Amino acid sequence: MDRTPVFSALVTGASRGIGLGIATRLARQGYALTITARDPERLSDTAATLREAGAPDVVAAAADMADPAAPAQLCAIHGERFGSIDTLILNAGVGTAGAIGSLPMRRVNKTVDVNFRAPFSLIQNALPLLRAAAGTRQKAKVITVASITGVYAEAGLAVYGATKAALLSLVETLNAEESANGINATAIAPAYVDTDMSAWIHDRIPAESMIDVNDIVELVDALIKLSPSAVVNKIVVSRSGTNGYCA
């Protein structure tokens, strides 16, 4: 198999919203991509769009992050095709709202599975591929999309916020363990971003007052360009007109 060293990235939740925005930017910069989301048909259409945008190769691997086997399978698929991972984008997640006293445990379990267990497992399985990239290019990046609710607690978002806080801690630990080896990680913790996932709260927070997807894409782009000497554990992005304590 031809292992010509091109930059490659694995992007979860890549078929819409923030994930699609990031994948599109990477495609335009010539990255080869493995993209994943739950809907195979939508993912196939996304892959075609990313090839048109400039990606030299796109692997579409449909997967449900609630499936414990999915992270290892995705990393194996990417590794077989590309041999290393320069950039791992952990964007897939589920939103869960509800008071602590009434939130069903099945929703708690799914939120923990998708928002924390899956990213942890993806990082664990991707480490050999990230180390391979760092050995070749002297750097590799892990960027996870967390949430401002992982920094500032908000009523009704206990489980969602707790999983995002866990991501922030995971990133800091990853940097403590791997940044000396050239693998740097950052958690981006935004308030509401104007995506399908935020539509449920449009009656209280209109779309035009939310953060634009491209703002998050620009941050990811800047992080990827940093040297391995610069470690940015987290970036918190609040909405204009708020005090930061409100998503």
C-alpha positions as CSV (number, residue, x, y, z in Angstrom):
1,M,0.0,0.0,0.0
2,D,1.2,3.5,-0.9
3,R,2.0,5.3,2.4
4,T,2.9,8.6,0.9
5,P,3.0,11.0,3.9
6,V,0.0,13.3,3.5
7,F,-1.6,15.0,6.5
8,S,-4.6,13.1,7.7
9,A,-7.4,13.7,10.2
10,L,-10.2,11.7,11.9
11,V,-13.3,13.7,12.5
12,T,-16.3,12.5,14.5
13,G,-19.8,14.0,14.1
14,A,-18.6,15.2,10.7
15,S,-21.8,15.2,8.7
16,R,-23.2,18.5,10.1
17,G,-22.6,21.5,12.2
18,I,-19.2,22.1,13.8
19,G,-17.8,18.7,12.6
20,L,-18.7,19.4,9.0
21,G,-17.3,22.9,9.3
22,I,-14.0,21.6,10.6
23,A,-13.8,18.7,8.1
24,T,-14.5,21.2,5.2
25,R,-11.6,23.4,6.3
26,L,-9.3,20.5,6.6
27,A,-10.3,19.3,3.1
28,R,-9.6,22.7,1.6
29,Q,-6.1,22.4,3.2
30,G,-5.5,19.1,1.5
31,Y,-6.0,16.7,4.5
32,A,-7.0,13.1,3.8
33,L,-9.9,12.4,6.1
34,T,-11.7,9.7,7.9
35,I,-15.2,11.0,8.8
36,T,-17.8,9.4,10.9
37,A,-21.4,10.0,11.9
38,R,-24.5,7.7,12.4
39,D,-26.3,8.2,9.1
40,P,-24.5,6.3,6.3
41,E,-26.3,8.1,3.5
42,R,-25.7,11.5,4.8
43,L,-22.1,10.6,5.5
44,S,-21.6,9.4,2.0
45,D,-22.9,12.7,0.6
46,T,-20.6,14.5,3.0
47,A,-17.6,12.5,1.8
48,A,-18.3,13.5,-1.8
49,T,-18.6,17.2,-0.8
50,L,-15.3,17.0,1.0
51,R,-13.5,15.4,-2.0
52,E,-14.8,18.3,-4.1
53,A,-13.5,20.7,-1.5
54,G,-10.0,19.3,-1.9
55,A,-9.5,16.3,0.3
56,P,-7.3,13.8,-1.6
57,D,-8.9,10.9,0.1
58,V,-12.0,10.5,2.3
59,V,-13.0,7.4,4.2
60,A,-16.7,7.5,5.3
61,A,-17.2,5.1,8.3
62,A,-20.6,5.2,9.7
63,A,-20.6,4.5,13.5
64,D,-22.7,5.2,16.6
65,M,-20.5,6.6,19.4
66,A,-22.8,4.8,21.9
67,D,-21.4,1.5,20.6
68,P,-18.3,0.6,22.8
69,A,-16.7,-1.1,19.8
70,A,-16.9,1.9,17.5
71,P,-13.7,3.8,18.6
72,A,-11.4,0.9,18.1
73,Q,-13.0,0.1,14.7
74,L,-12.7,3.7,13.5
75,C,-9.0,3.9,14.5
76,A,-8.3,0.6,12.8
77,I,-10.0,1.8,9.6
78,H,-8.0,5.1,9.6
79,G,-4.7,3.4,10.5
80,E,-5.1,0.8,7.7
81,R,-5.7,3.6,5.1
82,F,-3.3,6.3,6.3
83,G,-0.9,4.9,8.8
84,S,-1.0,7.8,11.2
85,I,-3.3,10.6,12.5
86,D,-2.1,14.2,12.4
87,T,-5.3,15.6,13.8
88,L,-8.0,13.9,15.9
89,I,-11.2,15.9,16.1
90,L,-13.6,14.7,18.8
91,N,-16.9,16.5,18.0
92,A,-19.6,13.9,18.2
93,G,-21.9,14.3,21.2
94,V,-25.4,14.3,22.5
95,G,-27.3,16.9,24.4
96,T,-29.2,16.0,27.6
97,A,-31.3,18.4,29.6
98,G,-33.2,17.7,32.8
99,A,-33.1,18.3,36.5
100,I,-31.0,16.0,38.6
101,G,-34.0,14.7,40.5
102,S,-35.9,13.5,37.5
103,L,-33.4,12.6,34.7
104,P,-33.8,8.9,33.7
105,M,-30.7,6.8,34.2
106,R,-30.9,5.5,30.6
107,R,-30.3,9.1,29.4
108,V,-27.5,9.6,31.9
109,N,-25.8,6.4,30.7
110,K,-26.1,7.3,27.0
111,T,-24.8,10.8,27.6
112,V,-21.8,9.5,29.5
113,D,-21.2,6.8,26.8
114,V,-21.2,9.2,23.9
115,N,-19.8,12.4,25.5
116,F,-17.0,10.9,27.6
117,R,-16.4,7.1,27.2
118,A,-16.2,7.3,23.4
119,P,-13.8,10.2,23.3
120,F,-11.6,8.5,25.9
121,S,-11.6,5.3,23.9
122,L,-10.9,7.1,20.7
123,I,-7.9,8.8,22.2
124,Q,-6.7,5.6,23.7
125,N,-7.0,3.7,20.4
126,A,-5.6,6.6,18.4
127,L,-2.4,7.1,20.5
128,P,-0.2,4.8,18.4
129,L,-1.3,6.7,15.2
130,L,-0.9,10.1,16.9
131,R,2.6,9.0,18.0
132,A,3.4,7.9,14.5
133,A,2.5,11.3,13.2
134,A,4.4,13.1,15.9
135,G,7.5,11.0,15.1
136,T,7.3,12.1,11.5
137,R,6.2,15.7,11.8
138,Q,7.2,16.5,15.4
139,K,3.6,17.2,16.3
140,A,0.1,15.8,16.4
141,K,-3.1,17.4,17.6
142,V,-6.2,16.3,19.5
143,I,-9.1,18.8,19.6
144,T,-12.3,18.1,21.4
145,V,-15.5,20.1,21.3
146,A,-16.6,20.5,24.9
147,S,-19.0,23.1,26.3
148,I,-19.0,26.2,28.5
149,T,-21.3,24.2,30.8
150,G,-18.3,22.1,31.6
151,V,-16.7,25.2,33.1
152,Y,-19.7,27.0,34.5
153,A,-22.6,24.9,35.9
154,E,-26.1,25.6,34.6
155,A,-29.4,24.3,36.1
156,G,-30.9,21.5,34.0
157,L,-27.6,20.5,32.4
158,A,-26.0,18.5,35.2
159,V,-25.1,15.4,33.2
160,Y,-24.2,17.2,30.0
161,G,-22.0,19.6,31.9
162,A,-20.4,16.9,33.9
163,T,-19.4,15.0,30.7
164,K,-17.9,18.1,29.2
165,A,-16.1,18.9,32.4
166,A,-14.6,15.4,32.2
167,L,-13.4,16.2,28.7
168,L,-11.6,19.3,30.0
169,S,-9.9,17.2,32.6
170,L,-9.1,14.4,30.1
171,V,-7.4,16.9,27.8
172,E,-5.2,18.3,30.6
173,T,-4.1,14.9,31.6
174,L,-3.4,13.9,28.0
175,N,-1.1,17.0,27.7
176,A,0.6,16.1,31.0
177,E,1.3,12.6,29.6
178,E,2.0,13.2,25.9
179,S,2.8,16.8,25.1
180,A,6.5,16.1,25.6
181,N,6.1,13.5,22.8
182,G,4.7,16.1,20.5
183,I,1.0,15.3,21.0
184,N,-0.9,18.4,22.2
185,A,-4.6,18.6,23.0
186,T,-7.1,21.4,23.4
187,A,-10.8,21.4,24.6
188,I,-12.8,24.1,23.0
189,A,-15.7,25.0,25.4
190,P,-18.2,27.2,23.6
191,A,-21.6,28.5,24.7
192,Y,-24.5,27.8,22.3
193,V,-23.3,27.5,18.7
194,D,-25.8,27.9,15.9
195,T,-26.3,24.3,14.9
196,D,-29.1,21.8,14.7
197,M,-28.2,20.6,18.2
198,S,-29.1,24.1,19.6
199,A,-32.4,24.5,17.8
200,W,-34.3,23.3,20.9
201,I,-33.6,26.5,22.7
202,H,-34.4,29.0,19.9
203,D,-37.5,30.1,21.8
204,R,-35.2,31.6,24.5
205,I,-31.9,32.2,22.6
206,P,-32.4,33.1,18.9
207,A,-29.9,31.7,16.4
208,E,-28.6,35.1,15.5
209,S,-27.3,35.6,19.1
210,M,-25.4,32.3,19.1
211,I,-21.8,31.7,18.2
212,D,-21.2,31.1,14.5
213,V,-19.9,27.7,13.4
214,N,-17.0,29.3,11.5
215,D,-15.8,30.9,14.8
216,I,-15.1,27.5,16.1
217,V,-13.5,26.4,12.8
218,E,-11.2,29.4,12.9
219,L,-10.0,28.4,16.4
220,V,-9.4,24.8,15.3
221,D,-7.4,26.1,12.3
222,A,-5.2,28.2,14.6
223,L,-4.6,25.4,17.1
224,I,-3.5,23.0,14.3
225,K,-0.9,25.6,13.2
226,L,0.7,26.0,16.6
227,S,4.1,24.6,17.2
228,P,4.4,21.6,19.5
229,S,6.0,23.9,22.1
230,A,2.6,25.7,22.7
231,V,0.1,23.8,24.9
232,V,-3.4,25.2,25.1
233,N,-5.5,23.1,27.5
234,K,-8.8,24.9,26.9
235,I,-10.5,27.8,25.1
236,V,-13.7,29.1,26.6
237,V,-16.0,31.0,24.1
238,S,-18.9,32.9,25.5
239,R,-21.7,34.6,23.7
240,S,-21.6,38.4,23.4
241,G,-23.9,40.1,25.8
242,T,-23.6,37.4,28.5
243,N,-21.5,37.3,31.6
244,G,-19.9,34.0,30.7
245,Y,-21.9,32.1,33.3
246,C,-24.7,31.3,30.9
247,A,-24.5,29.0,27.9
